[in-house]
Structure formats: C-alpha cells, structure tokens
Amino acid sequence: MTSIHLIAAARPNFMKVAPLYHSLSKTGWANPVLVHTGQHYDHNMSDAILNDLKVPAPDFHLGVGSGSHAEQTGNVMIAYEKVCLEHRPDWIVVVGDVNSTAACAMVGAKLWIPVVHLEAGLRSRDRRMPEEINRLVTDAIADVLWTPSEDGDENLIAEGVPAERIDRIGNIMIDSFEMLRETIEASDAQQRLGLQAGNFGMVTLHRPSNVDAAESLEPIVAALESAAAELPIVFVAHPRTIKGLENFGLKDRLDAAQNITLLEPVPYVNFMSLVTGAKLVITDSGGLQEETTYLGIPCLTLRENTERPITVTMGTNELVTTDTLSDNLHRILAGDWKQGARPPLWDGRTAERAVVALQRRSKR
Ligand code: UD1
C-alpha cells in the first residue's frame, strides 16, 4: 500500500483534506494517514469541523498550538520530522498556505520524501502576508503542484516551474460543499438565529492586517454598524478577531448594536448554512471568496489584494475598503451586481482527479 500523509493544521485545511481522505480511502492502493499539527485546537476550529466532514480522528496529532511564526513553524518541523523518521510515508500532501503547510513541506523535502502541494500557484504578490511567504516557500520545494485554476499554472510557469510538475485538478473545497450539500440545506442554523434566507449579510474577518490594530479594526466596526442599518448582519468572529475586539474596546459596541449578531466560530455545516442563506458576504477569508463565487453570492473582500483573482474576474467577488464598502453594499441591495460564473473544474470532482494524478505519478 502507498502510504500518504495528509497534513491538516488550521480551519481552512480540513475542508481541503477531507475529500482527498475519502477518495484515497476508496482506492485499493493508497493508505491515507491524517496528520493534525494542532495549529488550531479550539473545538469549533478543529474537531467539530472534522466531525462534520466525517473524517476519523487523526492518526498523528502534533499538538503544536499557538505561538510566534517562528515558534509555530519550528515546533511543527521538530514534531513532524520525528513522525517521518519513524513512519516514513511514500508521499506527503500539504494543503493551503498556513505555517504548518510550509513547515511540513520543508521536513519532507529535506528527508527526500516527495511532497505534493494542494492549492498551489496562488499569489497575492503581497509579501507582508505570512501566507504569501508560505505559498512561495512551499511551491518552490514541493515536487508536485496541484493547482485550482489556470492562473495558478501561469504563476508557477512564470516563476520557472517546469510544466511536468503541475497538475491542474480544480478547487477541492467545492468537493466538501457538494459532499455535505444536503446536510447543509437541512441545517436550521439560520432559523435558530431568527434569520430569513436572502435577507441578511454574513461577515467574517481574521487577517492580521484587519484585526490586529485598533486603527484598522475600528473603521471596520463603524462600517458594519452602518451596514446593519440596511440589513441584519451575522458576524462570525475568529478567536484572533474576538481578541482584537476586546482589546480595543470594540466588542461592547458590536454587542450593543441592534442589528448585529456576533458569534464565536461556527463548525462547517452550520457555517455553510449561514453562507448559503446570505444576501451578501463581507470577508477577508480566502475560502469564502471561492465559496461565494461557486454559490453566486455577492462577496465584498476587505483586502488590498487577493491571491484568488479568478473570483473577481469570473466570480461574484470585489475588493473593497472601509471607504467603498457602503457604496458596494448599496449596489448589491439594489440588484446591481455581476452574475458571476463558476470557474472550470470547480465541480465537486477535484479529489477524484487528484487521486488519478497521484496514482499516475506513483507508478513512474
Ligand atoms: C491561520 C493562518 C491563516 C488562515 C487562518 C484560518 C498562518 C500564518 N495563518 O491564521 O492563513 O487563514 O489560520 O483561521 O498559518 N487561536 C485560538 N484557538 C485556535 C486557534 C487559534 O484561540 O484554535 C488564537 C491563537 O491563540 C492566536 C490567534 O488565534 O492568538 C491566531 O492563531 P494562528 O493559528 O496563529 O493564526 P490564524 O490567525 O488563525
């Protein structure tokens, strides 16, 4: 059996690893081994999502937790190297762009274990983002690069990556959504919050550039207060964001706001139920830019750039600032928003293509 380590670390990784885990499990030749680095450890940021996605408990749990970038990256490398030395896999699959992604890719590369990067080739060209550094490092050393869309291939080719290292397989997050679509549609998450489908805005924020300083977070809170005059707002806040809101004395303001419901992280099925019912989404998440494009829901991304430009050129996404948020929101409410289309290969069958691609390479 071909032993394949699937590395999961932080919330957005679980939705990418799960479909691959299930597809590999069905083959006669592959043994998927789930490695959880423990970068995210709160129940709703980790175990509850794995439960929703029907993935069994991880085979290895590295328990690294939080820390500075160097601490987190270093601790993952130290812990994962030990696992690899004792249980050497035939392949390592790392996903996304979190610190654990780059850390495990480096461990594999130095032990000469072939590494696959799932969600390769994305570039924001903003090196102030830790994720951009993780993407650059991981793509530079991974043996195989699985891209979600054509722009990923183009970025890699422009950086000198030989075409034979690239397999364009599509967007695997859509597989998770399609796998659980019925359960998501049956969820009563919207009703429990007293929300009416198509009549509320959904907000998520967690980027350091938005939430780590009062100067950036305060104007966002003010913009959300004025948005709430137009339609009910559900704000699902990341632990980092809750910390920022508390530290800068902004949490009480949101709690007191009439039309704003502030929630702690919500697991996958209920979260996606809220997304599917939203009239619009305001976010700085990478995954939500893609999910809203897939679902045809208008998305306002509070960032200066995106590593997922196809969601803007083809999909329903636009980049906004706190100054332009309100105008864009009014345009959406007036029905004046682009329709968008689903990018090629965002079809719920990405994991199948990944398995075929990996088996082909395993035979060489
Ligand atoms: C990480 C990723 C980011 C991804 C995000 C998704 C990096 C560099 N960043 O950012 O790309 O979009 O995850 O959520 O890898 N915390 C908890 N409970 C948890 C996890 C974190 O309370 O389960 C707190 C930590 O104490 C820390 C803060 O949240 O203060 C940030 O956590 P960290 O994992 O360092 O980065 P994220 O902001 O989550």
Boltz pocket constraint, residues with backbone or C-beta under 6 A from the ligand:
constraints:
  - pocket:
      binder: B
      contacts: [[A, 10], [A, 11], [A, 12], [A, 39], [A, 40], [A, 41], [A, 42], [A, 43], [A, 45], [A, 65], [A, 66], [A, 67], [A, 97], [A, 98], [A, 99], [A, 100], [A, 130], [A, 131], [A, 206], [A, 238], [A, 239], [A, 240]]
      max_distance: 6.0
